[in-house]
Amino acid sequence: MNVNFFEWLRDGVRQSVLLGVSDAIEQIGTPADSDELHPNVAALLVGETEQPKVTRGRAANNRKRLGKSLKDMNSTTKK
């Protein structure tokens, strides 16, 4: 038996989400049988096919660092 805390937590979250979705569907009900999508839903589906632009590298360079890096710590201990 493999007891892994993070695996147990992940399974618990997955089960909770699935039960929450199931409960929401029971309360709200299923959509009417129509072939037309709501315009907002159609816009969301079209937006998902486009690839988002990745700007993570540039944003990381503009952030202010908190604390010391390993290089800073090594240079102060050698002095």
Secondary structure, DSSP 8 states (H G I E B T S, - for coil): ----HHHHHHHHHHHHHHHHHHHHHHHH----S-S---HHHHHHHHHHHS-----HHHHHHHS---S--HHHHHHHHH-
